[in-house]
Amino acid sequence: MKWGEFQAKNSLSSEANISFFGLQRCEPNYAFKGNNIRDEYVIHYIKSGKGIFLSANNHFVSLKKGDMFILPRNIPCFYKADSKNPWIYQWIGFSGIQIQSFYLGSQFSKRNYLRNVSRSKTLHSFLNLFNFIHKKSTPENDVLTEALVYRFFSNLTSEFPNKLYSKKVGQKFHFNSLLNELKQNISKNNFSITKFSKENNISRSYLNKMFLENTGITPTNYLLRLRMEKAKVAISSTSKLVKEIAKEVGYTDEYTFSKAFKRYTGLSPIYYRESSHMN
């Protein structure tokens, strides 16, 4: 990992994605001199050293190793490294329609910094995300990145909550976090909704209620839809064998997959491939 690293990142998600990320070892008294009003929410973690931070309508504060600060969208900020012990920080710039809700649902919205997060799940998930997003963009890695984004904000809003923020928004966020975790598991043939609810300490009845309220269908049917939609793309755009695609979407045998696929689309995998090529 290089000092002064900066990378832009493209994402297909409009809800919660990563625009860029980086790491910098600052010189003494270094202050950012670029545009101090941003279109993203840029979260910094201080790996070592210290400095000062100021956001609009707040006082200067001294921050050090183990602290976090955020440059919120459309809010002017100033930050400067210490003259004797300049900080090293890493950052991730987030964008998307969900990010403002995550920001408002956390203590960041009160003062734009958090002290002493070094032993928190929030930091652990931030560092996991930072390390993972260096990987090459692939469909699988993009899904995992999105899931890690939601995991980070789930930890942030649960460990450092803004208790004045509405409970309804918090419930919506929790559902989105579960939804993205579900997407990670569609290729596992031993995965089930019952197992998923137990791992997340949620009863099946409450999980059903959440899915019906937010998607209009049960989690079982939602999982089926995820698998079948992924299979449709693979069948129409690749030359993979049906048994290979079946395995990729969590089925142990081709026959069971083909029956499920026909019930979902009205066509067998073979006929679906032929019809998609004709169109």
N, C-alpha and C positions, 0 to 999 in steps of 0.2 A: 504494500500500500504506500503510495507516494504522498509526501507532504505537499500541500497545495493542490491536491487532487480535486477536479470538478468534472462531473459527467452529467449530461442531459439524458433524460430517459423518456421514451415515448410510451404511451399507454392507450388502450382502446376504451378504458373505463371512463365514464363521465361522472361517476359518483364519488370515487375516492382513488386517486392515483398519485404517482410520484412524477414530478416534473424534472427534478434534478437532485443531485446529492454530492457531497464532497467532504474534504477534511483539510484543515489548514493549521500549520504551525506559525503563529504570528510573531512578527518582530516586536521589540519593545515599543510601546505607544502606538502600535498599528491600529488605525481606525478605518472601517470600510468607507470608501469614498464614492461608491456607485449610487444608483437610485435607491433612496431609502424608503420609498413607497412601492410595495410589491403587489403582484397579482396572485401570489401564492401565500400559504402559511408555512414559514420556514422554521423548523424546530432545530435548535442547536443543543448539543451536549458538550459540556466542558470536560475534556479528558484530563487536563492538568493545567496548572497556572491559575491566573485570575485576571479580572478586568472589571470595567464598569459598563452598565447597561441603562439605557433610558428609552422609554416609549412615551408617546404623546399623552399628556395629562397625568404623568407620574413623575416621581422624583428619581434622581440617579441612585442606583444601588450597586454595591460591590458584589460580584459573583465569583465563584471559585470552582475548583475541581469538584465534580459530583453534582453540580447544579445544571439546570436546563433553562433556556430562555427561548421565546418564540418571537418571530417577526410576523405579526398578523397581517393579513391582507388589508391593504389600503390604510394602514396605520404607520405614520412615520416613527422610525426608531434610530437610535444611535448606540454604538457599542465600540469600546476601545480597550486594547490589551494593556496590562500593567507595564510600568516602565522597568521593573526589576524581575518580575516573574510572569512574563507574558503567557497568555493562555494558548492551548491547543484545543480546537473544537472540531467536531464533525456535525454535519447538518443534512437534513432531508427537506426538500421543498414539496409540500403536498398541495394538490388542487382537486377540484371536483365539488359537486353540489352538496355532498355530505360533510365536507371538512368543517364548514362553519358551525354545524350542529355539534360536531365533536369538540371544537374549540370552546363553544359556549357552555358545553356540558362539563368542562373541566375547570380547575382552578387557574389555568392559564388566562382565562377570560377576565379574572379579577386584577392581575398585575403583570401578566406576560412573562413570568418566570416561576420556577419551582426550585426550592432549596433541597439539597441532600437527597437525591433520588438514587444514589449509588447502590443501595440494596433492594431496590424495588423491582417488581415485575415489569413496571413501565420501562425502566432502563433496559432490562434484560430483553424485552421484546423489541425495543428500539434498536439495540445492537444486533440482534438476530436479523432484523429487517435490513439494516445497513449492510451487513455482510452478505446477505442473500442477493441483494439487488445488483451486485457486481457480476452476477452470472449472466450468461447470454440469454437474450429474450427468445423464448420458445412458448408455444401454447401452454404447456404444462407449467413452466416457470412463471409465466404471467399470472396464471390462476393462483399459484402458491404465493406470489408476491402480493396479490390483492388480499388473500387470506391473512398474510402477515401484517398488512396495513391495518386491517380490521382488528386483529389481535392486539396490536399496539394501542390503538385508540380505545379498545375495550378495557385494557389494563389502566390506561391513563384516566379514563372517566370513572373507573371504579375505585382506584387508589387515591386519586386526587379530584374528587367530584365537586362540581359547583352545585351545592344542595338546593339552591334557589331555582335551578333550571327545571323545567317541567318533567315530571315522571313519565309522561307519554313519550317524549323524545328519547329518554333513556331506554324505554322498552323497545322503541323502534330500532335504536342502535344495537341493543342486545339481539334482536331478531336478525339484523343484517350480519352481525358477527357469526351467528349460528348458520346462516345461509351460506356464507363463504366457507365455513368449515365443512359444510355438507358437500360443496363443490369439490373440495379436495379429495373426497372419499369415493367418488363415483366409479373409479376403476378397481376398487377393492371388492373381490368376490365374497369376502366374509363380512362385508359391511351390511348393517341392517338399521332401520330406524329405532328399533328397540335398544340396540347396542349404543346407538348415537345418543338417545335420551338418557341412558344410564351414565355414559361418560360425561355428560354435561349436567348431571344431577337435576334433570327435568322430567316430570312425569309424562307419559305418553299422551294423556288427556290434555295437559297444558300445552305440550308441543303441537298437538293437533289444533288446538284453539288458536295459537299464535299463527300457524300457517294459514288456517282458514280466514283469519282476520286480515292477513297481509297479502295473501296470494289467491285466495278463493278456493284452494284445493288442499288436500291433506299432504303431510310430508312424504308419505309413501308415493303418492301420485306425482309430487314435485320431483322426487328422486328419479322416478321412472321417466319423467319428461326430460330431465337433464341428460340421462343416459341415452334416450332415444334421439334427442336432438344432436348430441355428439356423434352418435352412430350414423345419423343421416348425412352429416358433413363428411365423415370418413368414407362412407359408401359412395357418395356422389363425386368426391374429389380425389380419391386415391384408388389404387388397384389392389389394395390389401385384401387378403382372403377374409371371408365372412367370419371364420373362426378366430382370426386375429382381432378383428374389430369387436367381436363378442367379448373377448378377454379384456380389451381396453376399456370396455364400459361395464365391467364387473360381472360378466356371466361366465360360468365354468364350462358350459357346453354350447355348441352352435345351435342345437335343436331348440333349446329353451329360449335362447336369444331370438331366433327366427320367428318363433310363435309370438313372442312379446312384440317384436318389431312389426309384424303383420297386423296385430291387434291395434297398434298405435297408428300406423300409416295406411293400413288397408292393402299394402303390397308386401310381398316377400322381399328380403334384401336384394336378391338377384333381379327381380322385376323393377325394384326401386332404382337400382343402378342403371338398368337399361333405359328406363323412362327419363331419368335425369340426363343421360347422354343424348337422348333424342331431343330434349328441350335445350 
